Amino acid sequence: MAVQNQVIDRQTVNIETVGKMLGISRPVAYELARRDQLPVPVIRLGRRMVVSKRALEEVLTARKHDDAA
């Protein structure tokens, strides 16, 4: 049986990446995630926390439009 290499397009990003995208530090991003104060819902998988990439992009797009107005 041959194993195929598959490219997986992840639909979530980790909290460190969320912090970078929002322009906040890693510790602040994790603290906001623990308090459920990020502008997007946090998905908890055991001890791991991730955020929907689509939800984060929607928030960033909405803020970009608000800043332009």
PyMOL commands that set and color helices and strands:
alter all, ss='L'
color gray80, all
select helices_A, chain A and resi 15-22+26-34+53-68
alter helices_A, ss='H'
color red, helices_A
select strands_A, chain A and resi 12-14+42-45+48-52
alter strands_A, ss='S'
color yellow, strands_A
deselect
rebuild
show_as cartoon
